[in-house]
């Protein structure tokens, strides 16, 4: 099952609690960035374009835990930068797991085997590694601008699975992809590498990304995924997404963005309005919710949003729509069973 039963049940209870409390905006998962530094320079990423004094900083564990406790999110995606460059990343993970938060450590995996003796990670039902894989060998290495990274990432996945860790993957696709390149990498990860689950997303046009020519538009995204998901692929692959989000990628349904449900917290604070856009920062999640004009964002309202179909904006909308419908809830259980 792509989404563990315990996690699905926990999220269901959490959403019910928010409804009973009358809360209309709340976090499902926090994109926690304890550093911006990275050991790679991926062509489609703008995160490492920070000033050098910021790239040198590392978030204290206590600050990270306090932010998660303040917002109350049940899930945490540890991102960056490259989280494994943080000297206390294992302590951060262990503290979050101790609080029974579901933690996904997003990594390019290039440092896992090289630095393993420095880490103190323990397999847990609350902890998963999320390895970034953007294609098969040639495409992936081109995306990260370094040869050999794909082979090392695949070796690291096997290394982690042998040690009993849950391993997922995250793949970002560009307009240089075809339905076949998507099918090839997901078949490989699903059938040969046998990762526990896979996440995918069309690339977002980071303003400071080195490569500005290969981001997908909405029509391109829908056509690409509709063809890739055909012939039973979508049901066969272990995808860590709600059926409605996959419908959204195919163009079968449209949603509004709910960026407040996957907020980003970094060295600079809570990022307004989302992980992908930076219109200022707040000190607390509550301040982010209360002082952001959420109606100003989304397709047709902000030009930067017009081609966005990213997971961080639309998966929570799909999850909320699923939990609000008995038919969709039954469908989700059936398709992810």
C-alpha positions in Angstrom: 0.0 0.0 0.0 1.5 3.4 -1.1 0.3 5.3 2.0 0.7 3.3 5.3 -2.6 2.5 7.0 -1.5 4.2 10.2 -0.7 7.4 8.4 -4.0 7.4 6.5 -5.9 6.9 9.8 -4.0 9.6 11.5 -4.6 12.1 8.8 -8.3 11.2 8.8 -8.6 11.9 12.5 -6.6 15.1 12.2 -9.0 16.4 9.5 -12.0 15.5 11.5 -10.5 17.4 14.5 -10.0 20.5 12.4 -13.6 20.3 11.2 -15.0 20.0 14.7 -12.9 23.0 15.8 -14.3 25.0 12.9 -10.8 25.7 11.4 -10.9 26.5 7.7 -7.1 26.8 7.2 -4.6 24.4 8.8 -1.4 22.6 7.8 -1.3 19.0 6.5 2.4 18.8 6.0 5.2 21.4 6.6 8.0 21.8 4.1 10.7 22.3 6.7 14.0 23.7 5.3 16.7 23.7 8.0 19.3 24.9 5.5 19.5 26.1 1.9 23.0 24.7 1.1 23.2 21.8 -1.3 26.0 19.5 -2.6 24.4 19.7 -6.1 23.4 22.5 -8.5 20.2 21.2 -10.1 19.1 23.1 -13.2 15.5 23.6 -12.2 16.1 24.6 -8.5 16.3 28.1 -7.2 16.9 27.3 -3.6 20.6 27.6 -3.6 20.5 31.1 -5.1 20.6 32.5 -1.6 23.3 34.9 -0.4 26.4 33.1 0.9 25.8 34.2 4.5 22.5 32.4 4.4 23.8 29.3 2.7 26.2 28.9 5.6 23.5 28.9 8.2 22.0 25.8 9.8 18.7 25.9 11.7 18.9 24.8 15.4 17.0 21.6 16.2 15.1 23.4 18.9 13.9 26.1 16.4 12.7 23.5 13.9 10.8 21.5 16.5 9.2 24.6 17.9 7.9 25.6 14.5 6.3 22.2 13.9 4.8 22.2 17.4 3.4 25.7 16.9 1.5 24.8 13.7 0.5 21.3 14.8 1.0 19.6 11.4 1.0 15.8 11.5 3.5 15.4 8.7 6.9 17.0 8.0 8.9 17.0 4.7 12.5 17.8 5.5 13.9 19.6 2.5 16.4 22.2 1.6 19.0 22.4 0.1 20.3 18.9 1.0 19.2 18.0 4.5 22.0 15.5 5.0 24.4 18.4 5.0 22.9 19.5 8.3 25.1 18.3 11.2 22.1 17.5 13.4 19.7 16.2 10.8 19.4 12.8 12.5 18.6 14.5 15.8 16.0 16.6 14.2 14.4 13.5 12.6 14.5 11.6 15.9 12.9 14.4 17.8 10.0 14.7 15.3 9.5 10.9 15.2 9.5 10.9 19.0 6.5 13.3 18.8 4.9 10.8 16.3 5.1 13.2 13.3 5.3 11.4 10.0 8.7 12.5 8.5 9.9 12.4 4.9 13.5 13.3 4.5 14.0 14.6 1.0 17.4 13.9 -0.3 19.4 13.5 -3.6 20.9 10.5 -1.8 24.5 11.3 -2.9 25.7 11.6 0.7 23.8 8.6 2.3 26.5 5.9 1.9 29.4 8.4 2.1 28.3 9.8 5.5 26.3 6.9 7.0 28.6 6.4 9.9 28.0 10.0 11.0 24.2 9.5 11.2 22.0 7.9 13.9 18.8 7.1 12.0 16.5 4.3 13.1 13.8 2.6 11.0 10.4 3.7 12.2 6.8 3.6 10.9 6.9 7.4 11.2 10.1 7.9 9.1 10.7 7.6 5.3 13.6 8.6 3.1 12.3 10.4 -0.1 15.0 10.1 -2.8 14.8 12.5 -5.7 14.8 10.7 -9.1 14.0 12.8 -12.2 14.5 10.2 -14.8 16.7 7.3 -15.8 20.5 7.6 -15.7 21.1 10.1 -18.5 18.1 12.3 -17.8 18.6 12.4 -14.1 22.3 13.2 -14.2 21.6 16.0 -16.7 18.9 17.4 -14.4 21.3 17.5 -11.4 24.3 18.6 -13.6 26.6 15.9 -12.4 27.4 12.4 -13.7 27.1 9.4 -11.5 24.4 10.7 -9.2 21.7 8.4 -10.6 23.8 5.3 -10.0 24.7 6.4 -6.4 21.0 7.2 -5.6 19.8 3.8 -6.8 22.6 2.1 -4.8 21.6 4.2 -1.7 18.0 3.1 -2.1 19.0 -0.5 -1.9 21.3 0.2 1.0 18.5 1.9 3.0 16.0 -0.9 2.2 18.5 -3.5 3.4 18.7 -1.7 6.7 14.9 -1.7 7.1 14.0 1.9 6.1 10.9 2.9 4.2 12.0 4.5 0.9 9.9 6.6 -1.3 10.9 8.6 -4.4 10.0 12.1 -5.7 10.2 12.8 -9.4 9.8 16.2 -11.1 9.0 16.4 -14.8 9.7 19.1 -17.4 8.6 19.9 -20.9 11.6 17.8 -22.2 9.8 14.7 -20.8 7.5 12.6 -22.8 4.9 10.1 -21.7 7.5 7.4 -22.4 10.2 8.9 -20.2 7.7 9.1 -17.3 6.6 5.5 -17.9 10.2 4.3 -18.1 11.4 5.8 -14.8 8.2 4.9 -12.9 8.3 1.4 -14.2 11.9 1.1 -13.1 11.3 2.4 -9.6 8.1 0.5 -9.2 9.1 -2.9 -10.7 12.9 -3.1 -10.4 14.0 -0.9 -7.5 10.7 -1.7 -5.7 10.5 1.5 -3.7 7.7 1.7 -1.2 5.9 4.5 -3.1 6.5 7.3 -5.6 5.6 10.9 -5.7 5.6 13.1 -8.8 5.0 16.7 -9.8 5.3 18.9 -12.8 8.2 21.3 -12.3 7.4 24.8 -11.1 9.2 27.8 -12.8 11.4 29.0 -9.9 12.2 32.6 -10.7 15.9 32.1 -9.9 16.3 28.6 -11.4 19.3 28.4 -13.8 17.1 26.8 -16.5 14.0 28.9 -17.4 13.1 27.2 -20.7 11.8 23.8 -19.7 8.8 24.3 -17.4 5.4 22.8 -18.3 2.3 24.8 -19.0 -1.1 23.6 -17.8 -2.2 22.1 -21.1 1.1 20.4 -21.6 1.0 18.9 -18.1 -2.5 17.5 -18.6 -1.6 15.9 -21.9 1.6 14.5 -20.6 0.2 12.8 -17.6 -3.0 11.6 -19.3 -0.9 9.7 -21.8 1.6 8.4 -19.1 -1.2 7.2 -16.9 -3.0 5.3 -19.7 -3.2 1.5 -20.2 -3.5 0.8 -16.5 -0.2 2.3 -15.5 -1.7 4.6 -12.9 -3.4 1.8 -11.0 -0.3 -0.5 -11.3 2.2 2.0 -9.9 2.6 2.5 -6.2 1.9 6.3 -6.3 1.8 8.2 -3.0 -1.0 10.5 -4.1 -4.8 10.7 -3.7 -6.8 9.6 -6.8 -8.2 13.1 -7.1 -4.8 14.7 -7.4 -3.9 12.3 -10.2 -7.3 13.2 -11.8 -6.2 16.8 -11.5 -2.9 16.1 -13.3 -4.7 14.5 -16.1 -7.2 17.4 -16.5 -10.2 15.3 -15.4 -10.9 17.8 -12.6 -9.7 21.3 -11.6 -9.0 22.6 -8.1 -8.1 25.8 -6.4 -4.7 26.0 -4.7 -4.6 25.5 -1.0 -1.0 26.7 -0.3 -1.8 27.2 3.4 -2.1 23.5 3.9 1.6 22.8 2.9 3.4 25.8 4.3 7.2 26.2 4.2 9.3 27.1 7.2 13.0 27.9 6.7 15.8 29.9 8.2 13.9 33.0 7.0 10.6 32.1 8.7 7.2 31.0 7.4 7.3 31.7 3.6 4.4 33.6 2.0 2.5 32.2 0.3 4.1 28.8 -0.4 7.2 26.7 -0.8 7.6 27.9 -4.4 7.0 31.7 -4.1 8.6 34.1 -1.7 6.5 37.2 -1.0 7.8 37.8 2.5 8.1 35.8 5.7 6.3 35.7 9.0 7.5 34.6 12.5 4.6 32.2 13.2 2.2 30.0 11.2 -0.7 31.8 12.7 0.6 35.1 11.5 1.1 33.5 8.0 -2.6 32.5 8.0 -4.0 35.7 9.3 -1.9 38.2 7.3 -1.7 36.6 3.9 -4.2 37.6 1.2 -4.9 34.0 0.0 -7.5 35.2 -2.5 -4.7 37.1 -4.4 -3.0 33.8 -5.4 -4.0 31.1 -7.8 -4.4 30.7 -11.6 -6.1 33.8 -13.0 -5.2 35.9 -10.0 -1.4 35.9 -10.0 0.5 35.4 -13.2 3.2 33.4 -11.4 0.5 30.8 -10.5 -0.9 30.4 -14.0 1.1 27.4 -15.0 1.5 25.8 -11.6 0.1 22.3 -11.0 2.6 21.4 -8.3 1.9 18.9 -5.5 2.4 21.5 -2.7 -0.5 23.6 -3.9 -3.0 21.1 -5.1 -2.5 17.8 -3.3 -4.1 19.2 -0.1 -7.1 20.4 -2.1 -7.5 16.9 -3.4 -7.1 15.4 0.1 -9.7 17.7 1.5 -12.1 17.0 -1.4 -11.6 13.2 -0.8 -12.3 13.4 2.9 -15.4 15.5 2.3 -16.9 12.9 0.0 -17.9 9.3 1.1 -17.7 8.2 -2.5 -14.2 9.6 -3.0 -13.0 8.2 0.3 -14.2 4.7 -0.7 -12.5 5.2 -4.0 -9.2 6.3 -2.4 -9.2 3.2 -0.2 -10.0 0.9 -3.1 -7.4 2.4 -5.5 -4.6 2.6 -2.8 -5.4 -0.9 -1.4 
